[in-house]
Amino acid sequence: MLLAIGSLLTQLLVLLPIAWLGWLHIPNWLSMTSIVLCIAWCLVD
């Protein structure tokens, strides 16, 4: 159950934003950094 939830969250929070940003031709390191910063900002509270 936890593995399925973790997989779904990974898909929604990491893989889909990378795919969306891919068509903008933004470098992968920049998009990955922005996703990590966004998730970290959300988890601070």
Backbone as CSV, one residue per row, in Angstrom:
resi,resn,N_x,N_y,N_z,CA_x,CA_y,CA_z,C_x,C_y,C_z
1,MET,0.830,-1.200,0.000,0.000,0.000,0.000,0.878,1.269,0.000
2,LEU,1.867,1.289,0.901,2.762,2.455,0.954,3.582,2.588,-0.326
3,LEU,3.957,1.458,-0.906,4.726,1.503,-2.152,3.886,2.103,-3.279
4,ALA,2.616,1.750,-3.338,1.734,2.293,-4.370,1.531,3.792,-4.176
5,ILE,1.345,4.225,-2.940,1.170,5.657,-2.659,2.452,6.419,-2.984
6,GLY,3.602,5.868,-2.605,4.881,6.509,-2.909,5.126,6.618,-4.398
7,SER,4.761,5.570,-5.130,4.917,5.595,-6.584,4.019,6.654,-7.218
8,LEU,2.791,6.738,-6.752,1.858,7.731,-7.286,2.326,9.151,-6.976
9,LEU,2.788,9.378,-5.755,3.269,10.707,-5.392,4.511,11.084,-6.192
10,THR,5.390,10.112,-6.417,6.576,10.379,-7.237,6.172,10.760,-8.647
11,GLN,5.204,10.044,-9.179,4.726,10.351,-10.541,4.141,11.753,-10.597
12,LEU,3.313,12.111,-9.615,2.632,13.402,-9.648,3.550,14.574,-9.329
13,LEU,4.452,14.393,-8.371,5.253,15.516,-7.892,6.582,15.690,-8.613
14,VAL,7.075,14.636,-9.266,8.390,14.738,-9.897,8.318,14.496,-11.401
15,LEU,7.761,13.366,-11.805,7.831,12.991,-13.218,6.952,13.857,-14.116
16,LEU,5.740,14.153,-13.684,4.870,14.993,-14.518,5.386,16.419,-14.675
17,PRO,5.839,17.083,-13.595,6.412,18.431,-13.802,7.640,18.436,-14.713
18,ILE,8.470,17.396,-14.626,9.632,17.323,-15.518,9.172,17.183,-16.958
19,ALA,8.140,16.388,-17.193,7.622,16.223,-18.551,7.019,17.533,-19.057
20,TRP,6.299,18.239,-18.185,5.708,19.521,-18.591,6.779,20.547,-18.916
21,LEU,7.836,20.572,-18.108,8.900,21.540,-18.340,9.813,21.124,-19.496
22,GLY,9.743,19.883,-19.906,10.598,19.391,-20.985,10.323,20.076,-22.307
23,TRP,9.074,20.386,-22.577,8.771,21.018,-23.857,9.168,22.481,-23.897
24,LEU,9.520,23.054,-22.736,9.993,24.437,-22.709,11.489,24.541,-22.995
25,HIS,12.154,23.391,-23.112,13.593,23.325,-23.364,14.395,23.968,-22.241
26,ILE,13.918,23.785,-21.023,14.646,24.218,-19.829,15.620,23.089,-19.462
27,PRO,16.846,23.410,-19.074,17.790,22.353,-18.694,17.239,21.493,-17.551
28,ASN,17.564,20.203,-17.578,17.056,19.278,-16.569,17.475,19.669,-15.160
29,TRP,18.698,20.172,-14.995,19.155,20.511,-13.648,18.344,21.672,-13.091
30,LEU,17.928,22.585,-13.949,17.139,23.727,-13.493,15.721,23.304,-13.110
31,SER,15.116,22.471,-13.931,13.765,22.012,-13.613,13.767,21.130,-12.372
32,MET,14.760,20.261,-12.226,14.836,19.391,-11.051,15.072,20.214,-9.794
33,THR,15.916,21.237,-9.882,16.167,22.108,-8.733,14.908,22.856,-8.329
34,SER,14.167,23.348,-9.298,12.936,24.073,-8.971,11.893,23.148,-8.344
35,ILE,11.802,21.911,-8.810,10.858,20.955,-8.221,11.252,20.620,-6.795
36,VAL,12.531,20.382,-6.563,13.004,20.062,-5.204,12.773,21.236,-4.272
37,LEU,13.044,22.447,-4.718,12.810,23.624,-3.883,11.333,23.817,-3.573
38,CYS,10.474,23.561,-4.544,9.031,23.681,-4.328,8.544,22.657,-3.317
39,ILE,8.999,21.421,-3.445,8.593,20.373,-2.495,9.131,20.695,-1.102
40,ALA,10.378,21.151,-1.018,10.958,21.505,0.281,10.196,22.654,0.922
41,TRP,9.808,23.634,0.122,9.043,24.769,0.644,7.681,24.318,1.181
42,CYS,7.049,23.378,0.463,5.758,22.859,0.905,5.875,22.036,2.183
43,LEU,6.980,21.339,2.370,7.152,20.473,3.543,7.656,21.223,4.782
44,VAL,8.074,22.464,4.626,8.601,23.223,5.760,7.512,23.465,6.806
45,ASP,6.302,23.689,6.356,5.212,23.951,7.294,4.936,22.734,8.057
